[in-house]
Amino acid sequence: MRWGTAAVVAATATAAGAGAAVLLLGRRASERAVRPGFAGAPAPSAAGLRVQALAPDRVTVTRSVETARPGRYALEWKDGGHAVVGDVLGTGPQGVTRRLLGTDSGTLRTGQEVRLTARVYTGDPATSVGLTYSEGVVDGELGPLPAWHVAGIRGLWVILVHGPGTDRRQALPVLPLLHSLRLPSLVVSYRGDPGAPASPDGLGHFGETEWRDVDAAVRFARDQGAGRIVLYGWSLGATMALHTAARSPWRESIAGLVLDSPVLDWSATVRREATRAGQPGPLAELGALAAEGRSKVDLAGFARLADGTDLHVPALLLHSPTDEVSPWESAARLARRREQLVSLQAVPGAAHAALWNADPDGYTEALRRWLTPLL
């Protein structure tokens, strides 16, 4: 009898140890997902590239999925180096040649290690795209939130919300169009951003708490005279825009949404991010379960956003069929369910939240056409 009891105790201890190990693995796998800035960060394959050849108007870099994408991107290297590249001019077994549009800082050299990014513009609205702007501060529930304000004469304001893994510079490419339409623009930050208050628990909450900082920006715009507001977001910034349009006390002021690569399928996005970080499928699943528990994400609420249940204003939904973070199918499903409100614009060949980069002219024109009836 004593031997049987000892066996049971040993088996229980072994099972408990295995369970603890599983929990630890899940927690470790969830780290990327629950930290602010997880979604849309550069994939590992976008780093570790090398310049193979260089001429005044072209550069050849290591061939990869990222370096062969159509459009306009930046090469960055240590010590703040930054150059802008355009169209693909040719491809070989090991390299991709792109048009070199200019070097903003540093010196590009053959053999140099670089990273391809979507950050074509650096700096602020004045230094990057030549627009006069003012530094503003939005009074958020956790403290002051830095913002850029580009003035305009219309009563329709555009509030722009960057995605995780980026900052306010993500909005720079579209500011010239908004300025040409004479629309006031407010480019906001939110908890966890540099210069903004941290989340109280140090974790990202997939827009479920962060949206309140966007709501504070809505209040700020109204106090500054905004009559109607368009919310414009990238990745989880677009998800925050959906939250705000559904839950804000001032939602009647919201006239429309521009959603660039919105995260609509939370579980799929977290699993994809884990896979991009090199985690195998079973570990990615553990990480998703751990992230759900740690962040206390409301999956039912996410489902309502994805279904468009609470959507009550027109939305321009821009998405890539090959988005590696947020599945195309979730965007197409939302467009089908709310076809009277949602205009879906596909941008082939684009990376997550880098749709403007893939087709700057086409993206800008789609945005202009959608905004014009709201003016």
Solvent accessible surface area in square Angstrom, and as a share of the most:
residue,aa,sasa,rsa
1,M,207,0.93
2,R,211,0.77
3,W,217,0.76
4,G,41,0.39
5,T,74,0.43
6,A,54,0.42
7,A,61,0.47
8,V,98,0.56
9,V,92,0.53
10,A,58,0.45
11,A,63,0.49
12,T,85,0.49
13,A,63,0.49
14,T,98,0.57
15,A,65,0.50
16,A,64,0.50
17,G,42,0.41
18,A,56,0.43
19,G,33,0.32
20,A,58,0.45
21,A,50,0.38
22,V,67,0.38
23,L,135,0.67
24,L,86,0.43
25,L,83,0.41
26,G,3,0.03
27,R,126,0.46
28,R,156,0.57
29,A,6,0.05
30,S,0,0.00
31,E,61,0.27
32,R,73,0.27
33,A,6,0.05
34,V,0,0.00
35,R,99,0.36
36,P,65,0.41
37,G,28,0.27
38,F,10,0.04
39,A,0,0.00
40,G,25,0.24
41,A,19,0.15
42,P,51,0.32
43,A,17,0.13
44,P,86,0.54
45,S,62,0.40
46,A,4,0.03
47,A,47,0.37
48,G,48,0.47
49,L,6,0.03
50,R,119,0.44
51,V,2,0.01
52,Q,77,0.34
53,A,50,0.39
54,L,68,0.34
55,A,36,0.28
56,P,134,0.84
57,D,62,0.32
58,R,100,0.37
59,V,2,0.01
60,T,24,0.14
61,V,2,0.01
62,T,43,0.25
63,R,117,0.43
64,S,24,0.16
65,V,108,0.62
66,E,25,0.11
67,T,0,0.00
68,A,42,0.32
69,R,31,0.11
70,P,69,0.43
71,G,12,0.11
72,R,74,0.27
73,Y,7,0.02
74,A,0,0.00
75,L,2,0.01
76,E,30,0.13
77,W,25,0.09
78,K,165,0.70
79,D,140,0.72
80,G,57,0.54
81,G,3,0.02
82,H,9,0.04
83,A,0,0.00
84,V,17,0.10
85,V,0,0.00
86,G,5,0.05
87,D,89,0.46
88,V,50,0.29
89,L,63,0.31
90,G,31,0.30
91,T,79,0.46
92,G,25,0.24
93,P,122,0.77
94,Q,132,0.59
95,G,8,0.08
96,V,0,0.00
97,T,29,0.17
98,R,2,0.01
99,R,92,0.34
100,L,25,0.12
101,L,90,0.45
102,G,29,0.28
103,T,62,0.36
104,D,90,0.47
105,S,48,0.31
106,G,50,0.48
107,T,76,0.44
108,L,15,0.07
109,R,144,0.53
110,T,89,0.52
111,G,40,0.38
112,Q,35,0.16
113,E,90,0.40
114,V,4,0.03
115,R,86,0.31
116,L,9,0.04
117,T,10,0.06
118,A,44,0.34
119,R,54,0.20
120,V,10,0.06
121,Y,57,0.22
122,T,47,0.27
123,G,40,0.39
124,D,32,0.17
125,P,0,0.00
126,A,48,0.37
127,T,106,0.62
128,S,27,0.17
129,V,30,0.17
130,G,63,0.61
131,L,17,0.08
132,T,124,0.72
133,Y,53,0.20
134,S,58,0.37
135,E,114,0.51
136,G,16,0.15
137,V,90,0.52
138,V,2,0.01
139,D,100,0.52
140,G,8,0.08
141,E,102,0.46
142,L,67,0.33
143,G,16,0.16
144,P,84,0.53
145,L,3,0.02
146,P,29,0.18
147,A,1,0.00
148,W,16,0.05
149,H,42,0.19
150,V,2,0.01
151,A,67,0.52
152,G,30,0.29
153,I,134,0.68
154,R,70,0.25
155,G,44,0.42
156,L,2,0.01
157,W,14,0.05
158,V,1,0.00
159,I,0,0.00
160,L,0,0.00
161,V,0,0.00
162,H,3,0.01
163,G,1,0.01
164,P,14,0.09
165,G,31,0.30
166,T,45,0.26
167,D,42,0.22
168,R,43,0.16
169,R,77,0.28
170,Q,35,0.15
171,A,1,0.01
172,L,0,0.00
173,P,26,0.16
174,V,5,0.03
175,L,2,0.01
176,P,53,0.33
177,L,21,0.10
178,L,0,0.00
179,H,84,0.38
180,S,77,0.50
181,L,25,0.13
182,R,122,0.45
183,L,0,0.00
184,P,3,0.02
185,S,1,0.01
186,L,0,0.00
187,V,1,0.00
188,V,2,0.01
189,S,3,0.02
190,Y,14,0.05
191,R,11,0.04
192,G,35,0.34
193,D,18,0.09
194,P,117,0.74
195,G,68,0.65
196,A,16,0.13
197,P,29,0.18
198,A,74,0.57
199,S,10,0.06
200,P,112,0.71
201,D,77,0.40
202,G,32,0.31
203,L,18,0.09
204,G,10,0.09
205,H,25,0.11
206,F,5,0.02
207,G,1,0.01
208,E,25,0.11
209,T,31,0.18
210,E,11,0.05
211,W,20,0.07
212,R,89,0.32
213,D,1,0.01
214,V,0,0.00
215,D,15,0.08
216,A,4,0.03
217,A,1,0.00
218,V,0,0.00
219,R,82,0.30
220,F,45,0.19
221,A,0,0.00
222,R,97,0.36
223,D,107,0.55
224,Q,105,0.47
225,G,57,0.55
226,A,11,0.08
227,G,49,0.47
228,R,99,0.36
229,I,0,0.00
230,V,0,0.00
231,L,0,0.00
232,Y,1,0.00
233,G,0,0.00
234,W,9,0.03
235,S,1,0.01
236,L,7,0.03
237,G,0,0.00
238,A,0,0.00
239,T,0,0.00
240,M,3,0.01
241,A,0,0.00
242,L,8,0.04
243,H,6,0.03
244,T,0,0.00
245,A,4,0.03
246,A,24,0.19
247,R,113,0.41
248,S,0,0.00
249,P,98,0.61
250,W,63,0.22
251,R,95,0.35
252,E,152,0.68
253,S,10,0.07
254,I,5,0.03
255,A,17,0.13
256,G,0,0.00
257,L,0,0.00
258,V,0,0.00
259,L,0,0.00
260,D,1,0.00
261,S,0,0.00
262,P,0,0.00
263,V,1,0.01
264,L,4,0.02
265,D,55,0.28
266,W,8,0.03
267,S,34,0.22
268,A,12,0.10
269,T,1,0.00
270,V,3,0.02
271,R,81,0.30
272,R,79,0.29
273,E,1,0.01
274,A,7,0.05
275,T,83,0.49
276,R,39,0.14
277,A,46,0.36
278,G,64,0.62
279,Q,36,0.16
280,P,83,0.52
281,G,45,0.43
282,P,104,0.66
283,L,43,0.21
284,A,3,0.02
285,E,83,0.37
286,L,49,0.24
287,G,1,0.01
288,A,7,0.06
289,L,119,0.59
290,A,24,0.18
291,A,0,0.00
292,E,56,0.25
293,G,49,0.48
294,R,39,0.14
295,S,3,0.02
296,K,163,0.69
297,V,13,0.07
298,D,72,0.37
299,L,66,0.33
300,A,72,0.56
301,G,17,0.16
302,F,5,0.02
303,A,51,0.40
304,R,114,0.42
305,L,13,0.06
306,A,14,0.11
307,D,30,0.16
308,G,2,0.02
309,T,70,0.41
310,D,53,0.28
311,L,14,0.07
312,H,77,0.34
313,V,10,0.06
314,P,52,0.33
315,A,0,0.00
316,L,7,0.03
317,L,0,0.00
318,L,0,0.00
319,H,0,0.00
320,S,0,0.00
321,P,60,0.38
322,T,81,0.47
323,D,6,0.03
324,E,52,0.23
325,V,0,0.00
326,S,0,0.00
327,P,10,0.07
328,W,57,0.20
329,E,117,0.52
330,S,15,0.10
331,A,0,0.00
332,A,15,0.12
333,R,102,0.37
334,L,0,0.00
335,A,12,0.09
336,R,162,0.59
337,R,129,0.47
338,R,69,0.25
339,E,133,0.60
340,Q,177,0.79
341,L,42,0.21
342,V,10,0.06
343,S,53,0.34
344,L,59,0.30
345,Q,73,0.33
346,A,42,0.33
347,V,9,0.05
348,P,97,0.61
349,G,25,0.24
350,A,0,0.00
351,A,18,0.14
352,H,11,0.05
353,A,14,0.11
354,A,8,0.06
355,L,0,0.00
356,W,21,0.07
357,N,7,0.04
358,A,9,0.07
359,D,64,0.33
360,P,19,0.12
361,D,116,0.60
362,G,31,0.30
363,Y,3,0.01
364,T,45,0.26
365,E,58,0.26
366,A,16,0.12
367,L,1,0.00
368,R,90,0.33
369,R,161,0.59
370,W,34,0.12
371,L,1,0.00
372,T,60,0.35
373,P,108,0.68
374,L,29,0.14
375,L,65,0.32
